[in-house]
């Protein structure tokens, strides 16, 4: 299980409204926003939304539909006990343990930010992003 993120202009200084892509890989399958300009999203806001959405499923049954901000890209998450089903409209479906997805998401966000993509303290989007990441780290430690 791997979750990764990218900005379309990695050479510029990061800004809260930068556009980017998401890639989720598991079971030899890929769900990706890459390849179509319609699927580009405001990556930093999307990261917060994705983390908060998945956290809402931790320890609970239910579902969450993630839609990239300013994008046509969407991913559907369905919680079934300790298992998370991840799918898209196209019918592609992957299944993993929730904790594995939480670990992959946390690792992916951490790697993305550590590779020169963290936002300045003055950026209005930074606070929500880091609050979501902090809650994700807490949730991981409880599982």
N, CA, C and O of each residue as an XYZ file, in Angstrom:
572
protein
N       0.853     -1.173      0.000
C       0.000      0.000      0.000
C       0.894      1.229      0.000
O       1.784      1.368      0.839
N       0.647      2.107     -0.942
C       1.410      3.353     -1.025
C       0.472      4.477     -1.460
O      -0.367      4.306     -2.344
N       0.638      5.626     -0.817
C      -0.103      6.830     -1.182
C       0.928      7.925     -1.400
O       1.774      8.163     -0.538
N       0.865      8.591     -2.543
C       1.836      9.653     -2.819
C       1.147     10.867     -3.431
O       0.037     10.791     -3.958
N       1.851     11.983     -3.337
C       1.311     13.273     -3.761
C       2.377     14.033     -4.531
O       3.572     13.844     -4.303
N       1.942     14.893     -5.440
C       2.886     15.717     -6.193
C       2.242     17.055     -6.527
O       1.019     17.186     -6.584
N       3.102     18.042     -6.745
C       2.657     19.362     -7.223
C       3.009     19.457     -8.695
O       4.019     18.896     -9.121
N       2.195     20.158     -9.489
C       2.491     20.243    -10.920
C       3.694     21.132    -11.197
O       4.332     20.998    -12.241
N       4.012     22.035    -10.279
C       5.182     22.894    -10.455
C       6.099     22.743     -9.243
O       6.136     23.622     -8.381
N       6.842     21.627     -9.171
C       7.659     21.358     -7.988
C       8.844     22.307     -7.814
O       9.462     22.334     -6.750
N       9.164     23.084     -8.846
C      10.309     23.988     -8.749
C       9.953     25.347     -8.157
O      10.844     26.115     -7.795
N       8.671     25.652     -8.055
C       8.264     26.931     -7.470
C       8.082     26.768     -5.961
O       7.969     25.652     -5.454
N       8.057     27.893     -5.257
C       7.809     27.852     -3.815
C       6.385     27.343     -3.578
O       5.456     27.765     -4.266
N       6.207     26.440     -2.611
C       4.876     25.896     -2.364
C       3.898     26.957     -1.865
O       4.263     27.828     -1.076
N       2.660     26.875     -2.330
C       1.592     27.759     -1.883
C       0.340     26.942     -1.633
O       0.123     25.926     -2.294
N      -0.471     27.361     -0.708
C      -1.640     26.609     -0.274
C      -2.634     26.257     -1.359
O      -3.417     25.321     -1.199
N      -2.619     26.999     -2.475
C      -3.587     26.739     -3.535
C      -2.943     26.095     -4.766
O      -3.529     26.093     -5.849
N      -1.726     25.544     -4.595
C      -1.040     24.855     -5.689
C      -1.851     23.652     -6.158
O      -2.540     22.996     -5.377
N      -1.749     23.388     -7.443
C      -2.420     22.237     -8.036
C      -1.488     21.029     -7.989
O      -0.266     21.171     -8.038
N      -2.076     19.850     -7.895
C      -1.266     18.647     -7.840
C      -2.086     17.394     -8.038
O      -3.259     17.441     -8.407
N      -1.430     16.256     -7.782
C      -2.020     14.943     -8.032
C      -1.875     14.016     -6.837
O      -1.019     14.203     -5.971
N      -2.738     13.014     -6.821
C      -2.735     11.952     -5.811
C      -2.602     10.611     -6.534
O      -3.167     10.410     -7.609
N      -1.842      9.698     -5.921
C      -1.703      8.338     -6.430
C      -1.855      7.370     -5.257
O      -1.153      7.491     -4.253
N      -2.770      6.411     -5.387
C      -2.965      5.360     -4.391
C      -2.665      4.038     -5.089
O      -3.243      3.732     -6.132
N      -1.750      3.250     -4.499
C      -1.364      1.968     -5.087
C      -1.540      0.852     -4.058
O      -1.090      0.965     -2.918
N      -2.196     -0.220     -4.477
C      -2.350     -1.406     -3.626
C      -2.769     -2.581     -4.500
O      -3.433     -2.411     -5.522
N      -2.371     -3.761     -4.081
C      -2.766     -4.991     -4.772
C      -2.436     -4.958     -6.261
O      -3.142     -5.567     -7.065
N      -1.371     -4.255     -6.633
C      -1.004     -4.143     -8.041
C      -1.915     -3.227     -8.841
O      -1.820     -3.177    -10.068
N      -2.796     -2.501     -8.164
C      -3.724     -1.580     -8.827
C      -3.369     -0.146     -8.463
O      -2.728      0.114     -7.444
N      -3.799      0.784     -9.321
C      -3.530      2.202     -9.083
C      -4.802      3.019     -9.255
O      -5.571      2.818    -10.195
N      -5.002      3.942     -8.324
C      -6.024      4.975     -8.465
C      -5.250      6.280     -8.476
O      -4.550      6.599     -7.515
N      -5.370      7.031     -9.556
C      -4.536      8.217     -9.727
C      -5.302      9.352    -10.388
O      -6.167      9.141    -11.239
N      -4.957     10.556     -9.971
C      -5.513     11.746    -10.627
C      -4.633     12.171    -11.799
O      -5.008     13.061    -12.563
N      -3.478     11.551    -11.945
C      -2.536     11.931    -12.993
C      -3.066     11.585    -14.375
O      -3.804     10.614    -14.544
N      -2.689     12.379    -15.350
C      -3.022     12.065    -16.730
C      -4.114     12.909    -17.337
O      -4.295     12.895    -18.555
N      -4.848     13.643    -16.523
C      -5.905     14.503    -17.057
C      -5.923     15.817    -16.289
O      -5.949     15.824    -15.058
N      -5.908     16.920    -17.013
C      -5.932     18.228    -16.349
C      -7.227     18.425    -15.564
O      -7.256     19.216    -14.621
N      -8.297     17.722    -15.935
C      -9.559     17.808    -15.193
C      -9.422     17.259    -13.776
O     -10.182     17.633    -12.883
N      -8.456     16.374    -13.575
C      -8.284     15.731    -12.276
C      -7.303     16.446    -11.363
O      -7.176     16.086    -10.193
N      -6.603     17.462    -11.880
C      -5.722     18.236    -11.011
C      -6.550     18.851     -9.896
O      -7.702     19.232    -10.102
N      -5.957     18.946     -8.715
C      -6.688     19.495     -7.573
C      -5.799     20.423     -6.767
O      -4.574     20.367     -6.872
N      -6.410     21.268     -5.968
C      -5.665     22.084     -5.015
C      -5.138     21.105     -3.971
O      -5.849     20.730     -3.038
N      -3.893     20.702     -4.140
C      -3.354     19.543     -3.447
C      -3.317     19.701     -1.930
O      -3.600     18.739     -1.216
N      -2.982     20.869     -1.420
C      -2.875     21.031      0.030
C      -4.245     20.976      0.707
O      -4.390     20.364      1.766
N      -5.236     21.603      0.109
C      -6.586     21.548      0.666
C      -7.126     20.126      0.521
O      -7.799     19.619      1.418
N      -6.830     19.492     -0.599
C      -7.264     18.111     -0.828
C      -6.647     17.158      0.197
O      -7.312     16.232      0.663
N      -5.384     17.382      0.547
C      -4.733     16.538      1.553
C      -5.486     16.600      2.873
O      -5.762     15.569      3.486
N      -5.816     17.813      3.310
C      -6.567     17.971      4.561
C      -7.910     17.267      4.470
O      -8.293     16.535      5.383
N      -8.626     17.482      3.377
C      -9.937     16.850      3.194
C      -9.828     15.328      3.209
O     -10.648     14.647      3.824
N      -8.818     14.802      2.531
C      -8.620     13.350      2.480
C      -8.346     12.793      3.875
O      -8.952     11.801      4.280
N      -7.432     13.431      4.608
C      -7.103     12.939      5.948
C      -8.315     13.002      6.870
O      -8.611     12.027      7.560
N      -9.025     14.134      6.896
C     -10.200     14.251      7.762
C     -11.287     13.255      7.363
O     -11.945     12.684      8.232
N     -11.484     13.039      6.066
C     -12.496     12.089      5.603
C     -12.204     10.672      6.034
O     -13.097      9.969      6.507
N     -10.962     10.244      5.877
C     -10.575      8.887      6.259
C     -10.589      8.735      7.779
O     -10.960      7.680      8.293
N     -10.191      9.773      8.490
C     -10.216      9.710      9.952
C     -11.635      9.514     10.475
O     -11.830      8.883     11.514
N     -12.616     10.044      9.771
C     -14.009      9.857     10.166
C     -14.457      8.405     10.090
O     -15.464      8.031     10.692
N     -13.718      7.593      9.359
C     -14.044      6.169      9.222
C     -13.264      5.295     10.197
O     -13.544      4.102     10.320
N     -12.299      5.870     10.882
C     -11.458      5.093     11.781
C     -12.291      4.614     12.972
O     -12.891      5.416     13.687
N     -12.316      3.307     13.170
C     -13.068      2.740     14.280
C     -14.566      2.724     14.056
O     -15.329      2.471     14.989
N     -15.000      2.987     12.836
C     -16.439      3.044     12.561
C     -16.739      2.422     11.205
O     -15.864      2.289     10.350
N     -17.976      2.054     11.039
C     -18.449      1.628      9.722
C     -19.007      2.856      9.031
O     -19.387      3.827      9.685
N     -19.056      2.813      7.729
C     -19.605      3.938      6.991
C     -18.831      4.157      5.716
O     -18.059      3.301      5.283
N     -19.046      5.315      5.118
C     -18.336      5.619      3.885
C     -17.998      7.099      3.816
O     -18.547      7.928      4.542
N     -17.081      7.393      2.921
C     -16.639      8.762      2.701
C     -16.311      8.906      1.223
O     -15.633      8.059      0.641
N     -16.789      9.967      0.632
C     -16.486     10.234     -0.769
C     -15.537     11.423     -0.827
O     -15.922     12.549     -0.511
N     -14.306     11.172     -1.227
C     -13.312     12.238     -1.364
C     -13.388     12.797     -2.777
O     -13.326     12.053     -3.755
N     -13.523     14.110     -2.873
C     -13.498     14.793     -4.167
C     -12.401     15.845     -4.087
O     -12.433     16.718     -3.220
N     -11.428     15.762     -4.993
C     -10.342     16.729     -5.014
C     -10.873     18.142     -5.220
O     -11.759     18.367     -6.044
N     -10.328     19.086     -4.469
C     -10.767     20.477     -4.540
C     -10.476     21.047     -5.923
O      -9.345     20.966     -6.403
N     -11.486     21.620     -6.563
C     -11.391     22.207     -7.900
C     -11.005     21.145     -8.933
O     -10.179     21.388     -9.813
N     -11.622     19.958     -8.808
C     -11.217     18.811     -9.612
C     -12.402     17.905     -9.934
O     -13.444     17.967     -9.281
N     -12.227     17.069    -10.945
C     -13.205     16.029    -11.257
C     -12.817     14.692    -10.634
O     -13.541     13.708    -10.780
N     -11.691     14.649     -9.948
C     -11.180     13.409     -9.365
C     -11.919     13.080     -8.069
O     -12.092     13.938     -7.204
N     -12.348     11.833     -7.950
C     -12.991     11.407     -6.709
C     -12.621      9.963     -6.394
O     -12.341      9.158     -7.283
N     -12.630      9.664     -5.103
C     -12.359      8.317     -4.610
C     -13.373      8.029     -3.505
O     -13.654      8.883     -2.664
N     -13.910      6.830     -3.523
C     -14.911      6.415     -2.549
C     -14.271      5.450     -1.554
O     -13.628      4.477     -1.948
N     -14.451      5.726     -0.269
C     -13.925      4.874      0.792
C     -15.101      4.260      1.548
O     -16.024      4.966      1.953
N     -15.061      2.951      1.732
C     -16.101      2.271      2.503
C     -15.428      1.478      3.616
O     -14.542      0.659      3.372
N     -15.868      1.740      4.836
C     -15.302      1.090      6.008
C     -16.123     -0.138      6.374
O     -17.343     -0.068      6.526
N     -15.429     -1.267      6.512
C     -16.068     -2.523      6.916
C     -15.246     -3.111      8.055
O     -14.379     -3.955      7.828
N     -15.514     -2.669      9.270
C     -14.736     -3.121     10.420
C     -13.310     -2.612     10.321
O     -13.078     -1.405     10.254
N     -12.355     -3.531     10.310
C     -10.946     -3.132     10.230
C     -10.458     -3.022      8.789
O      -9.279     -2.772      8.541
N     -11.382     -3.211      7.838
C     -11.029     -3.204      6.415
C     -11.572     -1.947      5.739
O     -12.658     -1.467      6.062
N     -10.797     -1.435      4.804
C     -11.189     -0.260      4.032
C     -11.239     -0.650      2.561
O     -10.275     -1.187      2.016
N     -12.361     -0.376      1.934
C     -12.526     -0.617      0.503
C     -12.374      0.732     -0.196
O     -13.027      1.705      0.184
N     -11.525      0.794     -1.204
C     -11.232      2.038     -1.919
C     -11.618      1.822     -3.376
O     -11.200      0.842     -3.992
N     -12.414      2.736     -3.930
C     -12.856      2.536     -5.309
C     -13.089      3.861     -6.019
O     -13.120      4.930     -5.409
N     -13.252      3.746     -7.338
C     -13.596      4.873     -8.192
C     -14.804      4.499     -9.028
O     -15.195      3.333     -9.089
N     -15.384      5.485     -9.664
C     -16.551      5.251    -10.521
C     -16.259      4.212    -11.600
O     -17.146      3.454    -11.995
N     -15.036      4.179    -12.067
C     -14.656      3.272    -13.152
C     -14.798      1.804    -12.770
O     -14.667      0.927    -13.624
N     -15.065      1.530    -11.499
C     -15.216      0.151    -11.066
C     -13.963     -0.442    -10.452
O     -14.021     -1.526     -9.873
N     -12.830      0.242    -10.564
C     -11.603     -0.247     -9.950
C     -11.785     -0.244     -8.437
O     -12.222      0.749     -7.855
N     -11.447     -1.362     -7.811
C     -11.649     -1.484     -6.377
C     -10.432     -2.147     -5.753
O      -9.889     -3.105     -6.302
N     -10.005     -1.634     -4.600
C      -8.938     -2.264     -3.840
C      -9.356     -2.316     -2.379
O     -10.146     -1.494     -1.914
N      -8.820     -3.287     -1.669
C      -9.157     -3.486     -0.266
C      -7.870     -3.582      0.537
O      -6.886     -4.173      0.092
N      -7.893     -2.991      1.731
C      -6.732     -3.066      2.614
C      -7.208     -2.919      4.057
O      -8.354     -2.548      4.311
N      -6.327     -3.209      4.981
C      -6.629     -2.945      6.383
C      -6.599     -1.431      6.577
O      -5.777     -0.735      5.980
N      -7.502     -0.932      7.416
C      -7.542      0.514      7.672
C      -6.198      1.024      8.169
O      -5.722      2.072      7.733
N      -5.588      0.272      9.090
C      -4.314      0.725      9.648
C      -3.248      0.821      8.567
O      -2.393      1.704      8.623
N      -3.284     -0.072      7.585
C      -2.310     -0.007      6.491
C      -2.515      1.258      5.666
O      -1.550      1.893      5.242
N      -3.780      1.621      5.439
C      -4.037      2.850      4.687
C      -3.642      4.073      5.506
O      -3.052      5.010      4.968
N      -3.958      4.077      6.805
C      -3.560      5.203      7.662
C      -2.044      5.371      7.654
O      -1.537      6.488      7.554
N      -1.319      4.248      7.762
C       0.148      4.302      7.726
C       0.650      4.830      6.388
O       1.545      5.674      6.349
N       0.078      4.337      5.291
C       0.507      4.774      3.956
C       0.181      6.244      3.724
O       0.981      6.974      3.140
N      -0.987      6.677      4.179
C      -1.378      8.078      4.029
C      -0.461      8.978      4.840
O       0.003     10.006      4.346
N      -0.200      8.599      6.076
C       0.686      9.389      6.938
C       2.092      9.463      6.344
O       2.707     10.529      6.312
N       2.585      8.338      5.883
C       3.908      8.289      5.268
C       3.953      9.138      4.000
O       4.908      9.885      3.787
N       2.934      9.029      3.163
C       2.885      9.795      1.917
C       2.844     11.295      2.150
O       3.537     12.054      1.474
N       2.024     11.723      3.115
C       1.951     13.154      3.434
C       3.282     13.617      4.005
O       3.789     14.675      3.631
N       3.852     12.821      4.915
C       5.140     13.178      5.514
C       6.246     13.307      4.484
O       7.028     14.256      4.523
N       6.313     12.357      3.562
C       7.334     12.404      2.508
C       7.119     13.601      1.585
O       8.078     14.261      1.184
N       5.878     13.875      1.255
C       5.557     15.016      0.393
C       6.010     16.323      1.044
O       6.657     17.146      0.396
N       5.676     16.515      2.310
C       6.043     17.755      2.999
C       7.550     17.854      3.212
O       8.128     18.934      3.092
N       8.187     16.725      3.527
C       9.627     16.719      3.797
C      10.466     16.952      2.547
O      11.645     17.290      2.654
N       9.884     16.778      1.370
C      10.654     16.936      0.134
C      10.555     18.360     -0.425
O      10.554     18.564     -1.639
N      10.474     19.327      0.471
C      10.462     20.732      0.054
C       9.083     21.272     -0.250
O       8.951     22.349     -0.832
N       8.051     20.534      0.137
C       6.686     20.946     -0.182
C       5.891     21.473      1.006
O       4.701     21.755      0.868
N       6.526     21.615      2.173
C       5.771     22.143      3.312
C       5.483     23.621      3.084
O       6.253     24.328      2.433
N       4.377     24.062      3.624
C       3.952     25.452      3.446
C       4.580     26.350      4.498
O       4.923     25.899      5.591
N       4.726     27.626      4.160
C       5.222     28.610      5.118
C       4.204     28.767      6.241
O       3.007     28.563      6.039
N       4.691     29.131      7.427
C       3.801     29.337      8.569
C       2.746     30.393      8.268
O       1.644     30.337      8.813
N       3.065     31.340      7.419
C       2.133     32.426      7.100
C       1.041     32.007      6.110
O       0.095     32.762      5.884
N       1.160     30.820      5.521
C       0.166     30.366      4.542
C      -1.117     29.949      5.264
O      -1.078     29.156      6.205
N      -2.234     30.480      4.823
C      -3.516     30.232      5.500
C      -3.955     28.768      5.460
O      -4.780     28.358      6.276
N      -3.436     27.992      4.553
C      -3.835     26.588      4.407
C      -3.032     25.676      5.341
O      -3.464     24.564      5.645
N      -1.872     26.142      5.794
C      -0.949     25.317      6.571
C      -1.567     24.771      7.861
O      -1.367     23.604      8.197
N      -2.299     25.591      8.567
C      -2.854     25.183      9.856
C      -3.762     23.961      9.722
O      -3.584     22.982     10.447
N      -4.729     24.002      8.807
C      -5.627     22.855      8.615
C      -4.854     21.604      8.219
O      -5.150     20.508      8.694
N      -3.871     21.771      7.355
C      -3.065     20.644      6.897
C      -2.354     19.969      8.068
O      -2.382     18.746      8.200
N      -1.721     20.773      8.910
C      -0.957     20.202     10.018
C      -1.853     19.694     11.148
O      -1.477     18.757     11.852
N      -3.023     20.291     11.332
C      -3.988     19.748     12.299
C      -4.441     18.364     11.836
O      -4.487     17.427     12.633
N      -4.774     18.234     10.557
C      -5.202     16.940     10.012
C      -4.091     15.902     10.149
O      -4.350     14.761     10.531
N      -2.866     16.293      9.841
C      -1.739     15.368      9.955
C      -1.529     14.948     11.407
O      -1.275     13.775     11.682
N      -1.633     15.888     12.330
C      -1.498     15.565     13.755
C      -2.556     14.568     14.210
O      -2.254     13.634     14.953
N      -3.784     14.761     13.770
C      -4.873     13.839     14.129
C      -4.653     12.464     13.499
O      -4.977     11.440     14.101
N      -4.106     12.446     12.297
C      -3.796     11.178     11.635
C      -2.716     10.422     12.412
O      -2.824      9.211     12.608
N      -1.696     11.122     12.845
C      -0.622     10.499     13.632
C      -1.184      9.944     14.940
O      -0.822      8.841     15.350
N      -2.065     10.700     15.597
C      -2.700     10.223     16.839
C      -3.525      8.965     16.581
O      -3.455      8.005     17.349
N      -4.299      8.968     15.513
C      -5.146      7.814     15.188
C      -4.300      6.574     14.925
O      -4.662      5.471     15.335
N      -3.179      6.756     14.244
C      -2.278      5.629     13.968
C      -1.767      5.021     15.261
O      -1.701      3.799     15.398
N      -1.407      5.874     16.209
C      -0.824      5.387     17.460
C      -1.855      4.663     18.331
O      -1.484      3.856     19.184
N      -3.141      4.943     18.125
C      -4.197      4.270     18.894
C      -4.555      2.908     18.298
O      -5.184      2.088     18.967
N      -4.168      2.665     17.071
C      -4.529      1.391     16.413
C      -3.467      0.336     16.593
O      -3.619     -0.783     16.103
